[in-house]
């Protein structure tokens, strides 16, 4: 049961923290910092789950989700968005763009793990 | 029996006598030797008696024989006016003199803004109204001739030729004595004296016949009264509405008839004469009407049924064989007719000539662009031709109507026609709100109704088709001429007068209220209504300087003090005069008028200048009142303008402030959002790793150390961020206190490089040229060092060269010290060069540990120090220049 996640996050310390958490939970983590190439990376990797930062260099997280959803076979891919900007409007825009779950930084590790597990379970059932 | 020859001779002799009297009076007047009695109130009173025409002389008896005492109303109206309304007439006379009025048309036109349209309308109305009246006089002369002709079978006579010669003779008389002077406003002493003489003749004639009838025929007063009681005259019922209507008509006509206006206003020598006339003229009327009833009663008794009662004054003496008395009576009638015709023709001709012929002629002349210098001959000719034309009109009207209608009926129609002028006249005298439009509308309505309900039905003879008379215009029964709006059963005269006068007055008032008078109308209105306030006493214009002072005062009120004074000063310079004010030369007045007309309009300016400079009898106070009114309006409107400009400026300011506030609010939101983002990011790492350290059981020591290190680093990052924020906040609020010290640039750079590179493992070579860094600085050197440290640290962080190098060089130019920091990296992209100095701006994708506040702080600091920091594009790598005001020379 190879659970695979692609993580796009430009803050190295946060990437390291998430990688640590998920790998201990049995995921293989593929981490990238660049927003511009993110869509291709995700498409090529074909992960079970995507974790995205909202503010990325090159391309914003929202744009990445929109482009991703436009691709074939990517409509149901669970996307967890992490952002340091936690305003209501950002959340609404994210949901509109096709984000599956929206999470505000700073988060607790338990929250992230729960969210990742939930999303994966839902996707599996669906 | 007197033969027609004798009669004709007596007529000629009488007319010749009149000619002589008129000629003599004119001569005396032109020589300035006119006797006192010629200027007396007596002459004035007697000349008013042209009110009593042949209609009164012959017709009153006929009227009494037909309708009993109703004829009294014809005398009652004017008597009431003279006794009860002499003050109104005095105002009319005062205005007539102060405005140099030539006729009633001129008066109305003058009052309503010198409107020629109105004058022409009034003239036409007067001609239409008075022509039947003139023909009535001709008819009475003819009738009286006929009476004598019947009694003289030896000689046949031609009625038409008599009327023709009478008309021609009267025309010649009117032309000779009525148009001697060009100035229609001047008194016609000859005519007035002749008219006064005729007044005596007709009064004497009627009194003589009356005395003869009472004492010669009836045999005393008692018997006469008994006869009257026995006759049907005593039994006539008095019809209240007819009495009131005809009294009113007579009163209105007394004021409005052109010939009455001529003798009462134009020919008035002294307005004090009115006071005498106010009782003397009613007395004259009483005398002339005293024997009307006895003559009528005796005539009805003596003469066979069917004889014309209009001619009783003549036929009763004839029947009694009193040739001499009959001749006197004939002369009385002749006098009444001729005086009326002459004055009426004169008055009408002035109106026709001034308001119809001359305007048309002048327009034709203009079209041909050949205006001759002297129009004097043209004016005289036009007035003479007008007299002839009016007489001809009367003559033809007599011909057409066939002389059928009873005298009194024609008289009443004529009265009702001219009475239409009354609302506009009285309104103009007493109501400043009366306007030209109101006068025109009221006159038109009144005139139309009078024409439709009175004149046309009376003319008959196919002028008004039978079916209209019976069924109304367009078959609408409520438009029947003698039962307008379905009101039936009224006496036709009462009906016509009621409708025409009431609608005339109502329309006049309503339209006046709804329309706005022109400036000239306002000015004239004020002069008319308040004529007594400012025309009393002689004019005060004695010298040209006084005149110019008044012009100055008026101009100041219109133009404003500064502008008026400047204008007068300019004019004085132009004239080269030495006095304080310019001479009122025509050129100066013209320029002043142009200046004023820019403010208050051409008409008002013209009128005002004309009134002051022309010395006419309008008081300065009145002019100034108008000027004040104008000035107030101008001031008010300029105040409004200023207020509205102020308001719109305030609104613009508010809008700008609002935009700025909105912008600031948006900046604040963005700033907070960015601060929040910058705080959350390190906190996320801290939280995540502290949880890992707490929860994850089997971490090796290396991992533990590493994660604790991350937490430590992120904590430092937070601290830095908070420090930067506080620093920026202090700088931006301007509350920073500078610690100014003296040092050299090289010292500051030494300190900055050391501080920036200390404890850093990233290799950056800093190239300096110490020999060029000897500039002495007087500034907050710690703050300056902070800027340098920031710039060096930036190069350290962002220079992407293999072997990063930073060269620092200093130079002096344009009074400023420049310190340049060039690195050998790829530099800042062109599109980002402007925004790098903004807060939280970050170009490179790498975090590099900063929050993006460094350059913003640098710029704030440099601005506090009186310098700046900027990016220099085009140097390959990153290139920043710090500039400072040069405080001192290069230290040697």
Contacts between the chains, C-beta under 8 A, distances in Angstrom:
chain1	res1	chain2	res2	distance
A	10	B	845	6.7
A	10	B	847	6.9
A	11	B	681	5.7
A	11	B	684	7.5
A	11	B	685	7.0
A	11	B	847	6.5
A	12	B	847	7.5
A	13	B	685	3.8
A	13	B	688	8.0
A	13	B	689	7.5
A	13	B	710	5.1
A	13	B	713	7.8
A	13	B	714	6.4
A	14	B	681	7.4
A	14	B	684	5.5
A	14	B	685	5.5
A	14	B	688	6.8
A	16	B	710	7.4
A	17	B	684	7.8
A	17	B	685	6.3
A	17	B	688	3.5
A	17	B	689	5.8
A	17	B	692	6.7
A	18	B	688	7.4
A	20	B	692	6.1
A	20	B	696	8.0
A	21	B	688	7.6
A	21	B	692	7.4
A	24	B	696	7.2
A	33	B	845	7.2
A	34	B	845	7.1
A	55	B	677	7.1
A	57	B	845	3.4
A	58	B	845	6.8
A	84	B	676	7.0
A	84	B	677	4.2
A	84	B	678	7.9
A	84	B	680	3.8
A	84	B	681	5.2
A	84	B	684	7.1
A	85	B	673	6.0
A	85	B	676	7.0
A	85	B	677	5.4
A	86	B	676	7.6
A	86	B	680	7.6
A	87	B	673	6.9
A	104	B	680	7.8
A	105	B	680	4.6
A	105	B	681	6.7
A	105	B	683	7.3
A	105	B	684	4.1
A	106	B	680	5.9
A	106	B	683	4.5
A	106	B	684	4.0
A	106	B	686	7.5
A	106	B	687	4.3
A	106	B	688	7.4
A	107	B	684	6.9
A	107	B	687	7.5
A	107	B	688	7.7
A	108	B	687	6.9
A	108	B	691	6.3
A	109	B	688	6.0
A	109	B	691	4.6
A	109	B	692	6.7
A	109	B	695	7.0
A	110	B	691	7.8
